[in-house]
Amino acid sequence: MSNFPDFDAELDTSGLYCPEPIMLMHNQVRDMQDGSILKVIATDPATTRDIPKFCSFLGHELLIQHEDDDRYLYFIRLS
């Protein structure tokens, strides 16, 4: 996993389904500074649609979207 960027906070939403991962992300980003990187771990396939929309709507940069079997990783730079 060394090809993934360093991150400032990690949010593990494994086992949760829409809309819970996005609701938890909203809460997490409130406590973070602009420019910080959030790593999100998810198991809900809907996050492949919802997290890019979340980033686009709020102006955050989706750095990496990675799928590994039934696990999804996202690295998001907050703005």
C-alpha positions as CSV (number, residue, x, y, z in Angstrom):
1,M,0.0,0.0,0.0
2,S,3.0,2.3,-0.2
3,N,1.7,3.8,-3.4
4,F,-1.2,5.4,-1.5
5,P,-0.7,9.0,-0.1
6,D,-0.2,9.8,3.5
7,F,-3.4,10.9,5.2
8,D,-4.5,12.9,8.2
9,A,-7.6,11.0,9.2
10,E,-9.1,7.6,8.5
11,L,-12.8,6.8,8.4
12,D,-13.8,3.1,8.3
13,T,-17.4,2.6,7.2
14,S,-17.1,-1.1,6.6
15,G,-20.4,-2.9,7.0
16,L,-22.4,0.3,6.6
17,Y,-24.8,1.1,3.7
18,C,-26.1,4.2,2.0
19,P,-26.6,6.8,3.4
20,E,-24.5,6.1,6.5
21,P,-21.0,6.3,4.9
22,I,-21.8,9.7,3.5
23,M,-23.3,11.0,6.7
24,L,-20.2,9.9,8.6
25,M,-18.0,11.6,6.0
26,H,-19.9,14.9,6.5
27,N,-19.3,14.7,10.3
28,Q,-15.6,13.8,9.8
29,V,-14.8,16.6,7.4
30,R,-16.3,19.2,9.7
31,D,-13.5,18.6,12.1
32,M,-10.7,18.7,9.5
33,Q,-8.7,21.5,8.0
34,D,-8.7,22.4,4.3
35,G,-5.9,20.6,2.5
36,S,-6.1,17.6,4.8
37,I,-6.4,14.2,3.4
38,L,-9.1,11.8,4.5
39,K,-8.9,8.1,3.9
40,V,-12.2,6.3,3.7
41,I,-12.6,2.5,3.8
42,A,-16.0,1.2,2.6
43,T,-17.7,-2.1,1.7
44,D,-20.9,-0.6,0.2
45,P,-20.6,-0.6,-3.7
46,A,-22.9,2.4,-3.7
47,T,-19.9,4.5,-2.4
48,T,-18.3,4.2,-5.9
49,R,-21.1,6.5,-7.0
50,D,-21.8,8.5,-3.8
51,I,-18.3,9.5,-2.8
52,P,-17.3,11.1,-6.1
53,K,-20.7,13.0,-6.1
54,F,-19.9,14.0,-2.5
55,C,-16.5,15.4,-3.5
56,S,-17.8,17.1,-6.6
57,F,-20.7,18.7,-4.7
58,L,-18.5,20.0,-1.9
59,G,-15.5,20.9,-3.9
60,H,-13.2,18.3,-2.4
61,E,-10.6,16.5,-4.6
62,L,-10.9,12.7,-5.0
63,L,-7.2,11.8,-5.2
64,I,-7.7,8.0,-5.4
65,Q,-10.6,5.6,-5.8
66,H,-9.4,2.0,-5.4
67,E,-11.3,-1.2,-5.4
68,D,-9.9,-4.4,-3.9
69,D,-12.3,-7.3,-3.9
70,D,-15.2,-6.2,-1.7
71,R,-13.4,-3.3,-0.2
72,Y,-13.2,0.3,-1.5
73,L,-10.6,2.8,-0.6
74,Y,-10.9,6.6,-1.2
75,F,-8.3,9.3,-0.5
76,I,-9.9,12.8,-0.5
77,R,-8.1,16.2,-0.2
78,L,-10.4,18.6,1.5
79,S,-10.9,22.1,0.3
